[in-house]
Amino acid sequence: MPPAHIVMYARERPCPDVTRSRERLRELDLPWTEFDIESNDMAATTVEELTGQRRIPTILIGETVLVEPSNDELDEALSNAGFDISVTSRSN
């Protein structure tokens, strides 16, 4: 069974947590789909339904919802979903 799909809800304006999560996914060479909650009303509504507010990044990995995850939390969720995270993980 292939690993789950990764979806990130974020924004284009600079945000340290979003930048860190993007960098981690790039470091692991994992594909993801990203939606900007500031330019996409449906994405903003989805994040509000998932988190109760507009917190970013909100990352979906299959059925798992992560809100502003640390790299360790992101790695754990990715590993649990079947992704290879063999690149040495960095702590926050």
PDB file of N, CA, C and O in Angstrom:
ATOM      1  N   MET A   1       0.843  -1.174   0.000  1.00  0.00           N
ATOM      2  CA  MET A   1       0.000   0.000   0.000  1.00  0.00           C
ATOM      3  C   MET A   1       0.895   1.247   0.000  1.00  0.00           C
ATOM      4  O   MET A   1       1.777   1.362   0.851  1.00  0.00           O
ATOM      5  N   PRO A   2       0.688   2.168  -0.924  1.00  0.00           N
ATOM      6  CA  PRO A   2       1.528   3.365  -0.970  1.00  0.00           C
ATOM      7  C   PRO A   2       1.246   4.278   0.216  1.00  0.00           C
ATOM      8  O   PRO A   2       0.154   4.255   0.784  1.00  0.00           O
ATOM      9  N   PRO A   3       2.244   5.086   0.587  1.00  0.00           N
ATOM     10  CA  PRO A   3       2.023   6.032   1.688  1.00  0.00           C
ATOM     11  C   PRO A   3       0.884   6.997   1.375  1.00  0.00           C
ATOM     12  O   PRO A   3       0.516   7.199   0.218  1.00  0.00           O
ATOM     13  N   ALA A   4       0.346   7.577   2.415  1.00  0.00           N
ATOM     14  CA  ALA A   4      -0.748   8.544   2.288  1.00  0.00           C
ATOM     15  C   ALA A   4      -0.286   9.795   1.551  1.00  0.00           C
ATOM     16  O   ALA A   4       0.912  10.060   1.443  1.00  0.00           O
ATOM     17  N   HIS A   5      -1.238  10.549   1.053  1.00  0.00           N
ATOM     18  CA  HIS A   5      -0.951  11.822   0.396  1.00  0.00           C
ATOM     19  C   HIS A   5      -0.737  12.898   1.462  1.00  0.00           C
ATOM     20  O   HIS A   5      -1.383  12.879   2.509  1.00  0.00           O
ATOM     21  N   ILE A   6       0.172  13.833   1.190  1.00  0.00           N
ATOM     22  CA  ILE A   6       0.472  14.923   2.120  1.00  0.00           C
ATOM     23  C   ILE A   6      -0.146  16.207   1.581  1.00  0.00           C
ATOM     24  O   ILE A   6       0.072  16.574   0.426  1.00  0.00           O
ATOM     25  N   VAL A   7      -0.917  16.886   2.423  1.00  0.00           N
ATOM     26  CA  VAL A   7      -1.516  18.170   2.062  1.00  0.00           C
ATOM     27  C   VAL A   7      -1.125  19.180   3.132  1.00  0.00           C
ATOM     28  O   VAL A   7      -1.278  18.925   4.327  1.00  0.00           O
ATOM     29  N   MET A   8      -0.614  20.337   2.690  1.00  0.00           N
ATOM     30  CA  MET A   8      -0.263  21.400   3.626  1.00  0.00           C
ATOM     31  C   MET A   8      -1.115  22.632   3.345  1.00  0.00           C
ATOM     32  O   MET A   8      -1.216  23.095   2.209  1.00  0.00           O
ATOM     33  N   TYR A   9      -1.723  23.148   4.403  1.00  0.00           N
ATOM     34  CA  TYR A   9      -2.438  24.419   4.334  1.00  0.00           C
ATOM     35  C   TYR A   9      -1.501  25.455   4.939  1.00  0.00           C
ATOM     36  O   TYR A   9      -1.046  25.310   6.073  1.00  0.00           O
ATOM     37  N   ALA A  10      -1.219  26.501   4.169  1.00  0.00           N
ATOM     38  CA  ALA A  10      -0.215  27.478   4.576  1.00  0.00           C
ATOM     39  C   ALA A  10      -0.593  28.847   4.029  1.00  0.00           C
ATOM     40  O   ALA A  10      -1.763  29.124   3.761  1.00  0.00           O
ATOM     41  N   ARG A  11       0.404  29.691   3.868  1.00  0.00           N
ATOM     42  CA  ARG A  11       0.213  30.994   3.232  1.00  0.00           C
ATOM     43  C   ARG A  11       1.525  31.368   2.553  1.00  0.00           C
ATOM     44  O   ARG A  11       2.583  30.830   2.879  1.00  0.00           O
ATOM     45  N   GLU A  12       1.442  32.296   1.608  1.00  0.00           N
ATOM     46  CA  GLU A  12       2.633  32.736   0.888  1.00  0.00           C
ATOM     47  C   GLU A  12       3.483  33.692   1.719  1.00  0.00           C
ATOM     48  O   GLU A  12       4.711  33.664   1.633  1.00  0.00           O
ATOM     49  N   ARG A  13       2.837  34.541   2.527  1.00  0.00           N
ATOM     50  CA  ARG A  13       3.611  35.463   3.361  1.00  0.00           C
ATOM     51  C   ARG A  13       4.522  34.668   4.290  1.00  0.00           C
ATOM     52  O   ARG A  13       4.168  33.568   4.714  1.00  0.00           O
ATOM     53  N   PRO A  14       5.695  35.219   4.609  1.00  0.00           N
ATOM     54  CA  PRO A  14       6.642  34.495   5.454  1.00  0.00           C
ATOM     55  C   PRO A  14       6.045  34.061   6.796  1.00  0.00           C
ATOM     56  O   PRO A  14       5.359  34.826   7.475  1.00  0.00           O
ATOM     57  N   CYS A  15       6.329  32.823   7.146  1.00  0.00           N
ATOM     58  CA  CYS A  15       5.913  32.243   8.425  1.00  0.00           C
ATOM     59  C   CYS A  15       6.975  31.207   8.795  1.00  0.00           C
ATOM     60  O   CYS A  15       7.183  30.260   8.037  1.00  0.00           O
ATOM     61  N   PRO A  16       7.648  31.354   9.928  1.00  0.00           N
ATOM     62  CA  PRO A  16       8.723  30.430  10.282  1.00  0.00           C
ATOM     63  C   PRO A  16       8.290  28.965  10.351  1.00  0.00           C
ATOM     64  O   PRO A  16       9.035  28.087   9.916  1.00  0.00           O
ATOM     65  N   ASP A  17       7.111  28.687  10.885  1.00  0.00           N
ATOM     66  CA  ASP A  17       6.654  27.298  10.994  1.00  0.00           C
ATOM     67  C   ASP A  17       6.383  26.693   9.623  1.00  0.00           C
ATOM     68  O   ASP A  17       6.713  25.533   9.378  1.00  0.00           O
ATOM     69  N   VAL A  18       5.787  27.472   8.734  1.00  0.00           N
ATOM     70  CA  VAL A  18       5.528  26.995   7.371  1.00  0.00           C
ATOM     71  C   VAL A  18       6.851  26.754   6.656  1.00  0.00           C
ATOM     72  O   VAL A  18       7.031  25.726   6.004  1.00  0.00           O
ATOM     73  N   THR A  19       7.771  27.698   6.777  1.00  0.00           N
ATOM     74  CA  THR A  19       9.079  27.559   6.130  1.00  0.00           C
ATOM     75  C   THR A  19       9.788  26.303   6.611  1.00  0.00           C
ATOM     76  O   THR A  19      10.342  25.557   5.803  1.00  0.00           O
ATOM     77  N   ARG A  20       9.777  26.062   7.919  1.00  0.00           N
ATOM     78  CA  ARG A  20      10.440  24.882   8.477  1.00  0.00           C
ATOM     79  C   ARG A  20       9.811  23.596   7.963  1.00  0.00           C
ATOM     80  O   ARG A  20      10.527  22.660   7.608  1.00  0.00           O
ATOM     81  N   SER A  21       8.482  23.535   7.918  1.00  0.00           N
ATOM     82  CA  SER A  21       7.807  22.326   7.429  1.00  0.00           C
ATOM     83  C   SER A  21       8.088  22.091   5.949  1.00  0.00           C
ATOM     84  O   SER A  21       8.320  20.955   5.535  1.00  0.00           O
ATOM     85  N   ARG A  22       8.068  23.153   5.149  1.00  0.00           N
ATOM     86  CA  ARG A  22       8.406  23.014   3.723  1.00  0.00           C
ATOM     87  C   ARG A  22       9.830  22.492   3.561  1.00  0.00           C
ATOM     88  O   ARG A  22      10.087  21.587   2.767  1.00  0.00           O
ATOM     89  N   GLU A  23      10.755  23.079   4.328  1.00  0.00           N
ATOM     90  CA  GLU A  23      12.154  22.651   4.238  1.00  0.00           C
ATOM     91  C   GLU A  23      12.309  21.188   4.617  1.00  0.00           C
ATOM     92  O   GLU A  23      13.082  20.461   3.994  1.00  0.00           O
ATOM     93  N   ARG A  24      11.580  20.755   5.635  1.00  0.00           N
ATOM     94  CA  ARG A  24      11.689  19.354   6.060  1.00  0.00           C
ATOM     95  C   ARG A  24      11.163  18.422   4.976  1.00  0.00           C
ATOM     96  O   ARG A  24      11.793  17.406   4.686  1.00  0.00           O
ATOM     97  N   LEU A  25      10.029  18.743   4.374  1.00  0.00           N
ATOM     98  CA  LEU A  25       9.489  17.897   3.311  1.00  0.00           C
ATOM     99  C   LEU A  25      10.426  17.874   2.105  1.00  0.00           C
ATOM    100  O   LEU A  25      10.599  16.831   1.473  1.00  0.00           O
ATOM    101  N   ARG A  26      11.030  19.018   1.784  1.00  0.00           N
ATOM    102  CA  ARG A  26      12.013  19.053   0.681  1.00  0.00           C
ATOM    103  C   ARG A  26      13.236  18.212   1.029  1.00  0.00           C
ATOM    104  O   ARG A  26      13.739  17.459   0.195  1.00  0.00           O
ATOM    105  N   GLU A  27      13.709  18.343   2.265  1.00  0.00           N
ATOM    106  CA  GLU A  27      14.873  17.584   2.717  1.00  0.00           C
ATOM    107  C   GLU A  27      14.627  16.082   2.578  1.00  0.00           C
ATOM    108  O   GLU A  27      15.532  15.330   2.217  1.00  0.00           O
ATOM    109  N   LEU A  28      13.414  15.658   2.863  1.00  0.00           N
ATOM    110  CA  LEU A  28      13.042  14.247   2.753  1.00  0.00           C
ATOM    111  C   LEU A  28      12.652  13.860   1.331  1.00  0.00           C
ATOM    112  O   LEU A  28      12.374  12.693   1.056  1.00  0.00           O
ATOM    113  N   ASP A  29      12.633  14.842   0.425  1.00  0.00           N
ATOM    114  CA  ASP A  29      12.283  14.631  -0.984  1.00  0.00           C
ATOM    115  C   ASP A  29      10.886  14.018  -1.126  1.00  0.00           C
ATOM    116  O   ASP A  29      10.677  13.083  -1.899  1.00  0.00           O
ATOM    117  N   LEU A  30       9.938  14.568  -0.361  1.00  0.00           N
ATOM    118  CA  LEU A  30       8.563  14.074  -0.398  1.00  0.00           C
ATOM    119  C   LEU A  30       7.661  15.067  -1.122  1.00  0.00           C
ATOM    120  O   LEU A  30       7.766  16.272  -0.897  1.00  0.00           O
ATOM    121  N   PRO A  31       6.782  14.578  -1.982  1.00  0.00           N
ATOM    122  CA  PRO A  31       5.843  15.470  -2.666  1.00  0.00           C
ATOM    123  C   PRO A  31       4.669  15.810  -1.748  1.00  0.00           C
ATOM    124  O   PRO A  31       4.254  15.003  -0.916  1.00  0.00           O
ATOM    125  N   TRP A  32       4.149  17.017  -1.918  1.00  0.00           N
ATOM    126  CA  TRP A  32       2.954  17.412  -1.175  1.00  0.00           C
ATOM    127  C   TRP A  32       2.163  18.398  -2.006  1.00  0.00           C
ATOM    128  O   TRP A  32       2.683  19.027  -2.927  1.00  0.00           O
ATOM    129  N   THR A  33       0.898  18.516  -1.659  1.00  0.00           N
ATOM    130  CA  THR A  33       0.019  19.506  -2.271  1.00  0.00           C
ATOM    131  C   THR A  33      -0.168  20.614  -1.256  1.00  0.00           C
ATOM    132  O   THR A  33      -0.381  20.352  -0.072  1.00  0.00           O
ATOM    133  N   GLU A  34      -0.087  21.867  -1.723  1.00  0.00           N
ATOM    134  CA  GLU A  34      -0.189  22.990  -0.796  1.00  0.00           C
ATOM    135  C   GLU A  34      -1.300  23.940  -1.222  1.00  0.00           C
ATOM    136  O   GLU A  34      -1.461  24.247  -2.403  1.00  0.00           O
ATOM    137  N   PHE A  35      -2.061  24.398  -0.232  1.00  0.00           N
ATOM    138  CA  PHE A  35      -3.131  25.360  -0.456  1.00  0.00           C
ATOM    139  C   PHE A  35      -2.870  26.595   0.394  1.00  0.00           C
ATOM    140  O   PHE A  35      -2.539  26.484   1.574  1.00  0.00           O
ATOM    141  N   ASP A  36      -3.019  27.769  -0.206  1.00  0.00           N
ATOM    142  CA  ASP A  36      -2.824  29.050   0.469  1.00  0.00           C
ATOM    143  C   ASP A  36      -4.155  29.482   1.086  1.00  0.00           C
ATOM    144  O   ASP A  36      -5.125  29.732   0.370  1.00  0.00           O
ATOM    145  N   ILE A  37      -4.195  29.569   2.412  1.00  0.00           N
ATOM    146  CA  ILE A  37      -5.461  29.904   3.077  1.00  0.00           C
ATOM    147  C   ILE A  37      -5.840  31.371   2.916  1.00  0.00           C
ATOM    148  O   ILE A  37      -6.974  31.752   3.208  1.00  0.00           O
ATOM    149  N   GLU A  38      -4.904  32.197   2.456  1.00  0.00           N
ATOM    150  CA  GLU A  38      -5.222  33.615   2.266  1.00  0.00           C
ATOM    151  C   GLU A  38      -5.824  33.902   0.895  1.00  0.00           C
ATOM    152  O   GLU A  38      -6.517  34.904   0.721  1.00  0.00           O
ATOM    153  N   SER A  39      -5.567  33.039  -0.070  1.00  0.00           N
ATOM    154  CA  SER A  39      -6.113  33.267  -1.413  1.00  0.00           C
ATOM    155  C   SER A  39      -7.161  32.235  -1.812  1.00  0.00           C
ATOM    156  O   SER A  39      -7.768  32.346  -2.878  1.00  0.00           O
ATOM    157  N   ASN A  40      -7.376  31.237  -0.968  1.00  0.00           N
ATOM    158  CA  ASN A  40      -8.306  30.159  -1.284  1.00  0.00           C
ATOM    159  C   ASN A  40      -9.299  30.019  -0.124  1.00  0.00           C
ATOM    160  O   ASN A  40      -8.968  29.466   0.925  1.00  0.00           O
ATOM    161  N   ASP A  41     -10.509  30.526  -0.327  1.00  0.00           N
ATOM    162  CA  ASP A  41     -11.519  30.497   0.739  1.00  0.00           C
ATOM    163  C   ASP A  41     -11.856  29.082   1.192  1.00  0.00           C
ATOM    164  O   ASP A  41     -12.089  28.851   2.379  1.00  0.00           O
ATOM    165  N   MET A  42     -11.885  28.131   0.257  1.00  0.00           N
ATOM    166  CA  MET A  42     -12.197  26.752   0.626  1.00  0.00           C
ATOM    167  C   MET A  42     -11.099  26.180   1.531  1.00  0.00           C
ATOM    168  O   MET A  42     -11.389  25.452   2.481  1.00  0.00           O
ATOM    169  N   ALA A  43      -9.850  26.511   1.234  1.00  0.00           N
ATOM    170  CA  ALA A  43      -8.742  26.055   2.072  1.00  0.00           C
ATOM    171  C   ALA A  43      -8.842  26.665   3.468  1.00  0.00           C
ATOM    172  O   ALA A  43      -8.629  25.979   4.467  1.00  0.00           O
ATOM    173  N   ALA A  44      -9.166  27.951   3.534  1.00  0.00           N
ATOM    174  CA  ALA A  44      -9.313  28.618   4.830  1.00  0.00           C
ATOM    175  C   ALA A  44     -10.429  27.980   5.649  1.00  0.00           C
ATOM    176  O   ALA A  44     -10.278  27.769   6.852  1.00  0.00           O
ATOM    177  N   THR A  45     -11.535  27.677   5.007  1.00  0.00           N
ATOM    178  CA  THR A  45     -12.660  27.036   5.688  1.00  0.00           C
ATOM    179  C   THR A  45     -12.268  25.654   6.193  1.00  0.00           C
ATOM    180  O   THR A  45     -12.624  25.274   7.308  1.00  0.00           O
ATOM    181  N   THR A  46     -11.537  24.902   5.380  1.00  0.00           N
ATOM    182  CA  THR A  46     -11.090  23.566   5.784  1.00  0.00           C
ATOM    183  C   THR A  46     -10.220  23.644   7.032  1.00  0.00           C
ATOM    184  O   THR A  46     -10.410  22.867   7.968  1.00  0.00           O
ATOM    185  N   VAL A  47      -9.270  24.575   7.054  1.00  0.00           N
ATOM    186  CA  VAL A  47      -8.395  24.722   8.220  1.00  0.00           C
ATOM    187  C   VAL A  47      -9.203  25.108   9.452  1.00  0.00           C
ATOM    188  O   VAL A  47      -8.959  24.583  10.538  1.00  0.00           O
ATOM    189  N   GLU A  48     -10.148  26.006   9.300  1.00  0.00           N
ATOM    190  CA  GLU A  48     -10.988  26.401  10.436  1.00  0.00           C
ATOM    191  C   GLU A  48     -11.802  25.220  10.954  1.00  0.00           C
ATOM    192  O   GLU A  48     -11.979  25.075  12.163  1.00  0.00           O
ATOM    193  N   GLU A  49     -12.295  24.380  10.055  1.00  0.00           N
ATOM    194  CA  GLU A  49     -13.052  23.199  10.478  1.00  0.00           C
ATOM    195  C   GLU A  49     -12.151  22.196  11.192  1.00  0.00           C
ATOM    196  O   GLU A  49     -12.580  21.550  12.148  1.00  0.00           O
ATOM    197  N   LEU A  50     -10.908  22.060  10.738  1.00  0.00           N
ATOM    198  CA  LEU A  50      -9.983  21.095  11.330  1.00  0.00           C
ATOM    199  C   LEU A  50      -9.398  21.561  12.655  1.00  0.00           C
ATOM    200  O   LEU A  50      -9.175  20.752  13.555  1.00  0.00           O
ATOM    201  N   THR A  51      -9.145  22.874  12.782  1.00  0.00           N
ATOM    202  CA  THR A  51      -8.408  23.377  13.944  1.00  0.00           C
ATOM    203  C   THR A  51      -9.195  24.332  14.832  1.00  0.00           C
ATOM    204  O   THR A  51      -8.767  24.643  15.943  1.00  0.00           O
ATOM    205  N   GLY A  52     -10.342  24.797  14.349  1.00  0.00           N
ATOM    206  CA  GLY A  52     -11.108  25.769  15.107  1.00  0.00           C
ATOM    207  C   GLY A  52     -10.662  27.199  14.877  1.00  0.00           C
ATOM    208  O   GLY A  52     -11.281  28.134  15.383  1.00  0.00           O
ATOM    209  N   GLN A  53      -9.600  27.374  14.122  1.00  0.00           N
ATOM    210  CA  GLN A  53      -9.097  28.700  13.768  1.00  0.00           C
ATOM    211  C   GLN A  53      -8.179  28.573  12.557  1.00  0.00           C
ATOM    212  O   GLN A  53      -8.057  27.489  11.988  1.00  0.00           O
ATOM    213  N   ARG A  54      -7.541  29.651  12.163  1.00  0.00           N
ATOM    214  CA  ARG A  54      -6.643  29.608  10.996  1.00  0.00           C
ATOM    215  C   ARG A  54      -5.199  29.449  11.460  1.00  0.00           C
ATOM    216  O   ARG A  54      -4.431  30.411  11.458  1.00  0.00           O
ATOM    217  N   ARG A  55      -4.838  28.254  11.849  1.00  0.00           N
ATOM    218  CA  ARG A  55      -3.478  27.975  12.313  1.00  0.00           C
ATOM    219  C   ARG A  55      -2.710  27.295  11.196  1.00  0.00           C
ATOM    220  O   ARG A  55      -3.186  26.345  10.575  1.00  0.00           O
ATOM    221  N   ILE A  56      -1.498  27.807  10.953  1.00  0.00           N
ATOM    222  CA  ILE A  56      -0.676  27.240   9.891  1.00  0.00           C
ATOM    223  C   ILE A  56       0.741  26.983  10.393  1.00  0.00           C
ATOM    224  O   ILE A  56       1.224  27.677  11.288  1.00  0.00           O
ATOM    225  N   PRO A  57       1.399  25.992   9.819  1.00  0.00           N
ATOM    226  CA  PRO A  57       0.833  25.098   8.832  1.00  0.00           C
ATOM    227  C   PRO A  57      -0.087  24.071   9.480  1.00  0.00           C
ATOM    228  O   PRO A  57       0.155  23.610  10.596  1.00  0.00           O
ATOM    229  N   THR A  58      -1.124  23.731   8.770  1.00  0.00           N
ATOM    230  CA  THR A  58      -1.947  22.575   9.098  1.00  0.00           C
ATOM    231  C   THR A  58      -1.622  21.556   8.022  1.00  0.00           C
ATOM    232  O   THR A  58      -1.777  21.825   6.831  1.00  0.00           O
ATOM    233  N   ILE A  59      -1.170  20.384   8.446  1.00  0.00           N
ATOM    234  CA  ILE A  59      -0.712  19.362   7.510  1.00  0.00           C
ATOM    235  C   ILE A  59      -1.545  18.108   7.691  1.00  0.00           C
ATOM    236  O   ILE A  59      -1.714  17.615   8.807  1.00  0.00           O
ATOM    237  N   LEU A  60      -2.062  17.600   6.588  1.00  0.00           N
ATOM    238  CA  LEU A  60      -2.798  16.336   6.587  1.00  0.00           C
ATOM    239  C   LEU A  60      -1.907  15.269   5.975  1.00  0.00           C
ATOM    240  O   LEU A  60      -1.356  15.446   4.888  1.00  0.00           O
ATOM    241  N   ILE A  61      -1.777  14.171   6.682  1.00  0.00           N
ATOM    242  CA  ILE A  61      -1.057  13.009   6.173  1.00  0.00           C
ATOM    243  C   ILE A  61      -2.031  11.855   6.313  1.00  0.00           C
ATOM    244  O   ILE A  61      -2.157  11.251   7.379  1.00  0.00           O
ATOM    245  N   GLY A  62      -2.718  11.558   5.218  1.00  0.00           N
ATOM    246  CA  GLY A  62      -3.809  10.596   5.292  1.00  0.00           C
ATOM    247  C   GLY A  62      -4.884  11.142   6.214  1.00  0.00           C
ATOM    248  O   GLY A  62      -5.413  12.227   5.970  1.00  0.00           O
ATOM    249  N   GLU A  63      -5.216  10.409   7.268  1.00  0.00           N
ATOM    250  CA  GLU A  63      -6.234  10.821   8.235  1.00  0.00           C
ATOM    251  C   GLU A  63      -5.654  11.652   9.387  1.00  0.00           C
ATOM    252  O   GLU A  63      -6.403  12.187  10.204  1.00  0.00           O
ATOM    253  N   THR A  64      -4.340  11.757   9.450  1.00  0.00           N
ATOM    254  CA  THR A  64      -3.677  12.464  10.546  1.00  0.00           C
ATOM    255  C   THR A  64      -3.625  13.958  10.273  1.00  0.00           C
ATOM    256  O   THR A  64      -3.246  14.386   9.183  1.00  0.00           O
ATOM    257  N   VAL A  65      -4.010  14.752  11.275  1.00  0.00           N
ATOM    258  CA  VAL A  65      -3.978  16.211  11.172  1.00  0.00           C
ATOM    259  C   VAL A  65      -2.905  16.732  12.125  1.00  0.00           C
ATOM    260  O   VAL A  65      -2.934  16.450  13.323  1.00  0.00           O
ATOM    261  N   LEU A  66      -1.963  17.490  11.579  1.00  0.00           N
ATOM    262  CA  LEU A  66      -0.911  18.113  12.377  1.00  0.00           C
ATOM    263  C   LEU A  66      -1.077  19.623  12.299  1.00  0.00           C
ATOM    264  O   LEU A  66      -1.286  20.173  11.217  1.00  0.00           O
ATOM    265  N   VAL A  67      -0.985  20.292  13.436  1.00  0.00           N
ATOM    266  CA  VAL A  67      -1.101  21.745  13.478  1.00  0.00           C
ATOM    267  C   VAL A  67       0.199  22.306  14.041  1.00  0.00           C
ATOM    268  O   VAL A  67       0.575  22.018  15.177  1.00  0.00           O
ATOM    269  N   GLU A  68       0.876  23.109  13.228  1.00  0.00           N
ATOM    270  CA  GLU A  68       2.156  23.700  13.608  1.00  0.00           C
ATOM    271  C   GLU A  68       3.096  22.641  14.185  1.00  0.00           C
ATOM    272  O   GLU A  68       3.618  22.815  15.286  1.00  0.00           O
ATOM    273  N   PRO A  69       3.320  21.542  13.452  1.00  0.00           N
ATOM    274  CA  PRO A  69       4.128  20.463  14.019  1.00  0.00           C
ATOM    275  C   PRO A  69       5.615  20.802  14.072  1.00  0.00           C
ATOM    276  O   PRO A  69       6.132  21.549  13.241  1.00  0.00           O
ATOM    277  N   SER A  70       6.284  20.237  15.065  1.00  0.00           N
ATOM    278  CA  SER A  70       7.749  20.277  15.091  1.00  0.00           C
ATOM    279  C   SER A  70       8.240  19.298  14.026  1.00  0.00           C
ATOM    280  O   SER A  70       7.455  18.511  13.499  1.00  0.00           O
ATOM    281  N   ASN A  71       9.526  19.343  13.711  1.00  0.00           N
ATOM    282  CA  ASN A  71      10.060  18.375  12.753  1.00  0.00           C
ATOM    283  C   ASN A  71       9.921  16.954  13.283  1.00  0.00           C
ATOM    284  O   ASN A  71       9.641  16.032  12.518  1.00  0.00           O
ATOM    285  N   ASP A  72      10.114  16.771  14.586  1.00  0.00           N
ATOM    286  CA  ASP A  72       9.975  15.432  15.169  1.00  0.00           C
ATOM    287  C   ASP A  72       8.543  14.919  15.035  1.00  0.00           C
ATOM    288  O   ASP A  72       8.333  13.750  14.710  1.00  0.00           O
ATOM    289  N   GLU A  73       7.560  15.781  15.283  1.00  0.00           N
ATOM    290  CA  GLU A  73       6.151  15.381  15.133  1.00  0.00           C
ATOM    291  C   GLU A  73       5.830  15.065  13.678  1.00  0.00           C
ATOM    292  O   GLU A  73       5.120  14.102  13.389  1.00  0.00           O
ATOM    293  N   LEU A  74       6.353  15.875  12.764  1.00  0.00           N
ATOM    294  CA  LEU A  74       6.139  15.638  11.343  1.00  0.00           C
ATOM    295  C   LEU A  74       6.772  14.319  10.928  1.00  0.00           C
ATOM    296  O   LEU A  74       6.145  13.522  10.230  1.00  0.00           O
ATOM    297  N   ASP A  75       8.011  14.083  11.351  1.00  0.00           N
ATOM    298  CA  ASP A  75       8.694  12.828  11.020  1.00  0.00           C
ATOM    299  C   ASP A  75       7.931  11.615  11.542  1.00  0.00           C
ATOM    300  O   ASP A  75       7.789  10.614  10.839  1.00  0.00           O
ATOM    301  N   GLU A  76       7.443  11.706  12.768  1.00  0.00           N
ATOM    302  CA  GLU A  76       6.706  10.583  13.354  1.00  0.00           C
ATOM    303  C   GLU A  76       5.441  10.281  12.555  1.00  0.00           C
ATOM    304  O   GLU A  76       5.149   9.121  12.266  1.00  0.00           O
ATOM    305  N   ALA A  77       4.698  11.315  12.202  1.00  0.00           N
ATOM    306  CA  ALA A  77       3.470  11.116  11.421  1.00  0.00           C
ATOM    307  C   ALA A  77       3.789  10.553  10.039  1.00  0.00           C
ATOM    308  O   ALA A  77       3.077   9.678   9.546  1.00  0.00           O
ATOM    309  N   LEU A  78       4.846  11.047   9.419  1.00  0.00           N
ATOM    310  CA  LEU A  78       5.244  10.540   8.099  1.00  0.00           C
ATOM    311  C   LEU A  78       5.648   9.076   8.185  1.00  0.00           C
ATOM    312  O   LEU A  78       5.241   8.268   7.351  1.00  0.00           O
ATOM    313  N   SER A  79       6.440   8.734   9.183  1.00  0.00           N
ATOM    314  CA  SER A  79       6.871   7.350   9.371  1.00  0.00           C
ATOM    315  C   SER A  79       5.676   6.437   9.620  1.00  0.00           C
ATOM    316  O   SER A  79       5.592   5.352   9.044  1.00  0.00           O
ATOM    317  N   ASN A  80       4.751   6.868  10.475  1.00  0.00           N
ATOM    318  CA  ASN A  80       3.552   6.072  10.764  1.00  0.00           C
ATOM    319  C   ASN A  80       2.688   5.869   9.527  1.00  0.00           C
ATOM    320  O   ASN A  80       1.965   4.879   9.425  1.00  0.00           O
ATOM    321  N   ALA A  81       2.765   6.816   8.579  1.00  0.00           N
ATOM    322  CA  ALA A  81       1.979   6.718   7.342  1.00  0.00           C
ATOM    323  C   ALA A  81       2.709   5.918   6.262  1.00  0.00           C
ATOM    324  O   ALA A  81       2.174   5.727   5.170  1.00  0.00           O
ATOM    325  N   GLY A  82       3.916   5.453   6.553  1.00  0.00           N
ATOM    326  CA  GLY A  82       4.635   4.609   5.607  1.00  0.00           C
ATOM    327  C   GLY A  82       5.674   5.307   4.755  1.00  0.00           C
ATOM    328  O   GLY A  82       6.205   4.708   3.820  1.00  0.00           O
ATOM    329  N   PHE A  83       5.978   6.565   5.057  1.00  0.00           N
ATOM    330  CA  PHE A  83       7.000   7.282   4.301  1.00  0.00           C
ATOM    331  C   PHE A  83       8.387   6.938   4.826  1.00  0.00           C
ATOM    332  O   PHE A  83       8.564   6.691   6.019  1.00  0.00           O
ATOM    333  N   ASP A  84       9.369   6.922   3.927  1.00  0.00           N
ATOM    334  CA  ASP A  84      10.761   6.698   4.289  1.00  0.00           C
ATOM    335  C   ASP A  84      11.347   8.034   4.735  1.00  0.00           C
ATOM    336  O   ASP A  84      11.461   8.964   3.937  1.00  0.00           O
ATOM    337  N   ILE A  85      11.711   8.125   5.986  1.00  0.00           N
ATOM    338  CA  ILE A  85      12.304   9.363   6.503  1.00  0.00           C
ATOM    339  C   ILE A  85      13.745   9.093   6.929  1.00  0.00           C
ATOM    340  O   ILE A  85      14.171   9.528   7.999  1.00  0.00           O
ATOM    341  N   SER A  86      14.485   8.383   6.100  1.00  0.00           N
ATOM    342  CA  SER A  86      15.835   7.954   6.445  1.00  0.00           C
ATOM    343  C   SER A  86      16.864   9.075   6.477  1.00  0.00           C
ATOM    344  O   SER A  86      17.980   8.862   6.951  1.00  0.00           O
ATOM    345  N   VAL A  87      16.522  10.265   5.985  1.00  0.00           N
ATOM    346  CA  VAL A  87      17.428  11.401   6.105  1.00  0.00           C
ATOM    347  C   VAL A  87      17.546  11.726   7.583  1.00  0.00           C
ATOM    348  O   VAL A  87      16.550  11.676   8.305  1.00  0.00           O
ATOM    349  N   THR A  88      18.735  12.056   8.047  1.00  0.00           N
ATOM    350  CA  THR A  88      18.933  12.386   9.451  1.00  0.00           C
ATOM    351  C   THR A  88      18.025  13.535   9.851  1.00  0.00           C
ATOM    352  O   THR A  88      18.056  14.604   9.241  1.00  0.00           O
ATOM    353  N   SER A  89      17.223  13.313  10.872  1.00  0.00           N
ATOM    354  CA  SER A  89      16.277  14.349  11.295  1.00  0.00           C
ATOM    355  C   SER A  89      16.976  15.378  12.159  1.00  0.00           C
ATOM    356  O   SER A  89      17.879  15.065  12.934  1.00  0.00           O
ATOM    357  N   ARG A  90      16.529  16.624  12.002  1.00  0.00           N
ATOM    358  CA  ARG A  90      17.047  17.732  12.800  1.00  0.00           C
ATOM    359  C   ARG A  90      16.028  18.064  13.877  1.00  0.00           C
ATOM    360  O   ARG A  90      14.822  18.025  13.634  1.00  0.00           O
ATOM    361  N   SER A  91      16.508  18.384  15.044  1.00  0.00           N
ATOM    362  CA  SER A  91      15.597  18.807  16.116  1.00  0.00           C
ATOM    363  C   SER A  91      15.279  20.270  15.954  1.00  0.00           C
ATOM    364  O   SER A  91      16.011  21.013  15.302  1.00  0.00           O
ATOM    365  N   ASN A  92      14.171  20.679  16.558  1.00  0.00           N
ATOM    366  CA  ASN A  92      13.769  22.092  16.513  1.00  0.00           C
ATOM    367  C   ASN A  92      14.418  22.836  17.638  1.00  0.00           C
ATOM    368  O   ASN A  92      14.211  24.041  17.782  1.00  0.00           O
TER     369      ASN A  92
END
